Amino acid sequence: MGESPPETTQPRWPKATCRQTRAHNTRLILRTIYEHGPISRADIARVTHLTRTTVSDVVAELMSQGLVEEVGSRPSSGGKPPILLNLVDNARYLIGLDLASDAFQGALVNLRGQIRHRVSLPLLSRDGDRALDLVREAIDQLMAQADRPLLGIGIGTPGLVDAVRGIVYQAVNLDWRDLPLRALLERQYRLPVYVANDCHAAVLAEYYFGGKRETESLAVVKVERGLGVGIVLSGRLLSGDSFGAGEIGHLRVVEGGEPCRCGHTGCLETMVSTRALLRQARAIAQGRPDSYLHRWAEVPDQISLDVILEAFQAGDEATRQMVLQMGRYLGFGVATLVSVLGIRRVVLAGSITRFGEPLLEPVRQEAQARALERVAREIRIDLSRIDSGDMVILGASALVLARRLGLFALLKM
């Protein structure tokens, strides 16, 4: 007798449990209502390819939780008019925090990303313990204002951040190193906490709340006190092996240039940031008697971004040249970014965008001049339409909404 043929080993994939299937269906249905509501149960079944019985059961559960409500009916082509369902926008709140500026910004945010209450707490020192205390103070104030159940806490912070584990490995301005921020806050507040780099949070805000999405790849260049980039490439949020993806602010662009907070000199951030603008504007005030800024020559520390914008809009030539030069350096950074990654869509964000189209034009010109011709033709560079003060808060909120309720198809991280 011949030998039996060897058995072929088939991979054994773990089967989803009933609970996992139920959770998946619940998230799918809730997301469908979020994106398409008001919508009927029958239309939900058609969109999701779930049975009407499954849809009715899940909808009943969501209604019992106060997340979904019936909002009337639409005319019927025959038979009983279909009842429409919609998300209850204020059924839950969440806390979003932005730790990337001179004052910690926080907000209570509803399920549609609408801000219901704000706090702003100035960061008066670079002491790490004080910064952590200030985070807790912001959360305490927001929790005291919450009159809805809280889903969780989302935080956008500067520095090198492991978003999966919620660890801030290094945040120079906050004096944090190897800080288990998520674990500390979850232990204290008994709420889920999600932590991301502030630029990564900014690109999430633009990706989910920035309007019509034309591509699965996007770069958000955020210019505030520092310069960083959040990158989504083919539907994946890039953090990098060392969690430093997008740190183009520390590319050296000027040999022997200004000292940078990172310890080097001549970094791009020393030429493109609000700190760079303030430094240069104060030098103009004291060295250019013909400039609009000269009236602050005796009190240069009183020059703010508002003052610079005022001088720019008044047509002051020295200020205009300063802003245009910053735009050219920013264009160099954008050209480097798109040449390496092949991204066609770039959005500029942060307080620096208050200079508007006059800043955008030299960015576009420089980027197109420095990139490969074919790449340059396809670059689209725009200003974000999201308020710069809300961007990181909304991105951090998107993390909570995606993780807790599945309202967004969360980017692979």
C-alpha positions in Angstrom: 0.0 0.0 0.0 1.2 3.4 -0.8 1.8 6.0 1.8 -0.9 8.5 2.6 -0.3 12.0 1.2 1.0 14.4 3.8 -1.6 16.6 5.4 -1.4 20.2 4.4 -1.3 22.5 7.3 -3.8 25.3 7.0 -3.3 28.5 9.0 -5.7 28.7 11.9 -6.9 32.2 12.4 -8.6 33.0 15.7 -12.3 33.4 15.3 -14.0 36.5 16.5 -16.0 36.0 19.7 -19.7 37.1 19.9 -18.6 40.0 22.0 -16.0 41.2 19.4 -18.5 40.8 16.6 -21.1 42.8 18.5 -18.5 45.5 19.3 -17.5 45.7 15.6 -21.1 46.0 14.5 -21.9 48.6 17.0 -18.9 50.8 15.9 -19.8 50.3 12.2 -23.4 51.3 12.8 -22.6 54.3 14.9 -20.0 55.5 12.4 -22.6 55.1 9.6 -25.1 57.2 11.5 -22.3 59.7 12.3 -21.3 60.1 8.6 -24.7 59.7 6.9 -27.3 60.7 9.4 -30.2 61.4 9.5 -30.5 57.9 8.1 -33.1 55.1 8.4 -32.5 51.6 9.8 -33.1 50.1 6.3 -30.5 52.4 4.8 -28.0 51.5 7.5 -28.4 47.9 6.7 -27.8 48.6 3.0 -24.7 50.7 3.7 -23.2 48.2 6.2 -24.4 45.0 4.6 -25.7 43.9 8.1 -29.1 42.3 8.5 -32.0 44.5 9.5 -32.4 42.5 12.7 -28.8 43.2 13.7 -29.2 46.9 12.9 -32.4 47.1 14.9 -30.9 45.4 17.9 -27.7 47.6 17.9 -29.7 50.8 17.3 -32.0 50.0 20.3 -28.9 49.6 22.4 -27.4 52.9 21.2 -30.7 54.7 21.9 -30.8 53.3 25.4 -27.3 54.7 25.9 -28.5 58.1 24.7 -26.0 58.1 21.8 -28.6 57.9 19.0 -32.1 59.4 18.7 -35.0 59.3 16.3 -35.4 62.6 14.5 -38.6 62.2 12.5 -39.4 60.4 9.3 -39.2 61.0 5.5 -41.9 60.6 2.9 -42.6 57.0 1.9 -42.9 55.7 -1.6 -45.3 53.1 -0.2 -45.9 51.7 3.2 -44.8 53.0 6.6 -42.6 56.1 6.4 -39.0 55.2 7.4 -37.9 56.7 10.8 -34.7 58.6 10.7 -31.8 58.3 13.2 -29.1 60.7 14.1 -26.2 61.0 16.5 -26.9 62.9 19.8 -24.0 65.3 19.4 -23.9 66.3 23.1 -24.5 62.8 24.5 -20.9 62.6 25.6 -18.0 65.0 26.1 -14.3 64.4 26.1 -11.3 66.5 27.1 -8.7 67.7 24.6 -5.5 69.3 25.6 -2.8 71.2 23.6 0.5 71.5 25.5 2.5 73.0 22.6 2.3 76.7 23.3 3.2 79.2 26.1 -0.1 78.5 27.7 -1.7 75.1 28.0 -5.0 75.1 26.1 -7.8 72.7 27.0 -11.4 72.2 26.0 -14.5 70.1 26.6 -15.4 68.7 23.1 -18.6 67.0 22.0 -19.0 64.1 19.6 -18.9 66.4 16.5 -15.7 68.0 17.5 -17.5 71.2 18.7 -15.9 73.0 21.6 -18.2 73.5 24.6 -15.9 75.0 27.2 -12.3 76.2 27.2 -9.5 76.8 29.7 -6.1 78.4 29.2 -3.3 78.2 31.8 0.0 80.0 31.3 3.1 78.0 31.5 5.4 80.2 33.6 8.4 77.9 33.9 10.2 75.0 32.2 10.0 72.9 35.3 8.8 69.4 34.5 6.8 68.8 37.7 5.1 72.2 37.4 4.2 71.4 33.8 2.6 68.1 34.9 0.7 69.9 37.7 -0.6 72.3 35.1 -1.9 69.5 33.0 -3.8 68.1 36.1 -5.1 71.6 36.8 -6.5 72.0 33.3 -8.2 68.5 33.5 -9.6 69.3 36.9 -11.1 72.6 35.7 -12.6 71.0 32.6 -14.0 68.0 34.6 -15.7 70.5 36.9 -17.5 72.0 33.9 -18.6 68.7 32.4 -22.4 68.1 32.6 -22.2 65.0 30.4 -20.4 61.7 30.8 -16.7 61.9 29.7 -15.3 59.5 27.1 -11.7 60.1 27.8 -8.8 62.5 27.6 -6.8 63.3 24.4 -3.4 65.2 24.7 -1.2 66.7 22.1 2.2 67.5 23.4 5.5 68.6 21.9 8.4 66.2 21.8 9.1 62.6 21.0 6.0 60.6 21.9 5.2 56.9 21.8 1.5 57.2 21.1 0.9 53.5 21.6 2.2 53.4 25.1 1.5 57.1 26.0 5.1 57.9 26.9 6.7 61.2 26.3 10.4 60.3 25.8 11.6 63.9 25.4 9.9 67.3 25.5 12.6 70.0 25.8 10.3 72.9 26.5 8.4 71.0 29.2 11.5 69.4 30.8 10.0 66.0 30.4 12.0 62.8 29.8 10.7 59.3 29.7 7.4 60.5 31.3 4.6 57.8 31.4 2.0 60.5 30.9 -0.9 58.2 30.0 -0.3 55.8 32.9 0.0 58.7 35.4 -3.3 60.3 34.3 -5.3 57.1 33.9 -4.4 56.1 37.4 -5.5 59.4 38.8 -8.7 60.1 36.7 -9.9 56.6 35.9 -10.5 57.6 32.3 -8.9 56.4 29.1 -6.0 58.7 28.1 -4.5 59.0 24.6 -1.2 61.0 24.0 0.3 62.1 20.7 2.9 64.5 19.4 1.2 67.9 18.8 2.1 67.9 15.1 0.7 64.4 14.7 -2.5 65.6 16.5 -2.6 68.5 14.0 -2.5 66.2 11.0 -5.3 64.1 12.5 -7.4 67.3 12.9 -6.8 68.3 9.3 -7.4 64.7 8.0 -10.7 64.3 9.9 -12.1 67.8 10.3 -10.4 69.8 7.5 -13.0 69.2 4.8 -13.1 67.1 1.6 -10.3 64.6 1.5 -8.7 64.3 -1.9 -5.9 61.9 -1.1 -4.9 59.4 1.5 -1.5 61.2 2.0 -1.2 64.6 3.7 1.5 66.6 5.5 0.6 69.4 8.0 3.5 71.8 8.6 2.8 73.4 12.0 4.6 76.6 12.8 4.3 78.1 16.3 7.2 78.6 18.7 8.7 75.6 17.0 8.4 73.9 13.6 7.2 70.4 13.0 5.3 68.2 10.6 2.5 65.7 11.0 2.5 63.1 8.2 -0.2 60.7 6.9 1.2 58.5 4.2 -1.2 56.2 2.3 -3.5 56.2 5.3 -0.8 55.6 7.9 0.2 58.1 10.5 4.0 58.2 10.5 5.8 58.4 13.9 9.2 56.9 12.9 11.3 54.3 14.6 12.5 56.9 17.1 9.2 58.7 17.2 10.8 61.7 15.5 9.1 61.6 12.1 8.4 65.2 10.9 11.1 67.0 12.9 12.2 69.0 10.0 12.6 72.1 12.2 16.0 70.8 13.2 17.5 70.5 9.7 20.5 72.8 9.6 19.9 75.4 6.9 22.3 78.2 7.9 26.0 77.5 8.7 27.0 79.3 11.8 23.4 80.5 12.3 21.4 81.3 15.4 21.6 78.9 18.3 18.7 76.4 18.4 17.0 75.0 21.5 18.1 71.5 20.4 21.8 72.5 21.0 22.8 73.0 17.3 22.9 76.2 15.3 21.3 77.4 12.1 18.3 75.0 12.3 15.3 75.7 10.1 13.3 76.4 13.2 15.6 79.4 14.0 14.4 80.9 10.7 10.8 79.7 10.6 8.9 80.1 13.9 7.2 82.8 15.9 10.3 83.0 18.1 12.4 83.7 15.0 10.0 86.4 13.9 10.0 88.1 17.3 13.8 88.0 17.4 14.1 89.5 14.0 11.4 92.1 14.5 13.1 93.3 17.7 16.3 93.7 15.8 14.5 95.7 13.1 12.9 97.9 15.7 16.3 98.9 17.2 18.3 99.0 13.9 15.9 100.4 11.3 14.7 104.0 12.2 12.6 104.0 9.0 10.6 101.0 10.0 7.1 100.9 11.5 8.5 98.7 14.3 11.0 101.5 15.4 8.3 102.9 17.7 9.0 99.9 19.9 12.8 100.5 19.9 12.8 101.4 23.6 10.6 98.5 24.6 11.4 95.7 22.2 10.1 93.0 24.6 6.6 94.4 24.0 6.7 93.4 20.3 4.3 90.5 19.8 3.0 88.6 16.8 0.0 91.0 16.8 2.4 94.0 16.5 4.4 92.3 13.6 1.1 91.6 11.8 0.1 95.2 12.3 3.3 96.4 10.8 3.0 93.9 7.9 -0.5 95.0 7.1 0.6 98.7 7.3 3.0 98.0 4.4 6.3 98.2 6.4 9.0 97.1 4.0 11.4 95.7 6.5 8.6 93.6 8.1 7.5 92.4 4.6 10.9 91.3 3.7 11.3 89.4 7.0 8.0 87.5 6.4 8.9 86.8 2.7 12.3 85.4 3.8 10.6 83.2 6.3 8.3 82.0 3.5 11.3 81.1 1.3 12.9 79.1 4.1 9.6 77.3 4.7 9.4 76.5 1.0 12.8 74.8 1.3 11.5 72.7 4.1 8.3 71.8 2.1 10.4 70.9 -1.0 12.6 68.5 1.1 9.4 66.9 2.6 7.6 66.3 -0.7 10.8 65.1 -2.5 11.4 62.5 0.2 7.9 61.3 0.7 6.2 62.0 -2.6 3.2 63.7 -0.9 1.2 66.1 -3.1 -0.9 67.8 -0.5 0.7 70.1 2.1 -1.2 72.2 4.6 0.4 75.0 6.6 -1.0 75.5 10.1 -0.2 77.4 13.3 -0.3 81.1 14.3 2.1 81.9 11.5 -0.7 81.4 8.9 -2.2 84.7 10.1 0.0 86.3 7.4 -2.1 84.6 4.8 -1.5 84.5 1.1 1.5 86.9 1.1 3.3 84.2 3.2 2.0 81.3 1.1 3.2 82.7 -2.2 7.0 82.5 -1.5 6.5 79.1 0.1 4.9 77.8 -3.1 7.6 79.5 -5.3 10.5 78.1 -3.3 9.1 74.6 -3.1 8.4 74.4 -6.8 11.9 75.8 -7.6 13.7 73.3 -5.4 11.7 70.1 -6.2 11.9 67.9 -9.2 9.8 69.4 -12.0 7.2 66.6 -12.2 6.9 66.6 -8.4 6.7 70.4 -8.3 3.8 70.5 -10.7 1.7 68.3 -8.5 2.4 70.0 -5.1 -0.7 71.6 -3.6 0.2 73.9 -0.7 -2.7 75.5 1.3 -3.4 77.2 4.6 -5.5 75.2 7.0 -9.0 76.4 7.5 -9.0 75.1 11.1 -8.4 77.8 13.7 -4.8 77.4 14.8 -5.8 77.5 18.5 -8.1 74.6 18.1 -6.1 72.3 15.8 -4.2 70.2 18.3 -7.2 70.0 20.6 -9.3 68.7 17.8 -6.7 66.2 16.7 -6.3 64.9 20.3 -10.1 64.7 20.4 -10.2 62.6 17.2 -8.0 60.0 18.9 -10.5 59.7 21.7 -13.5 59.5 19.3 -11.8 56.9 17.2 -10.5 54.7 20.0 -13.6 54.9 22.2 -16.5 55.0 19.7 -15.1 54.2 16.4 -16.5 57.4 14.9 -13.4 57.6 12.6 -11.6 54.8 10.8 -8.5 55.3 12.9 -5.3 55.6 10.9 -2.8 52.8 11.3 -0.2 53.9 13.8 
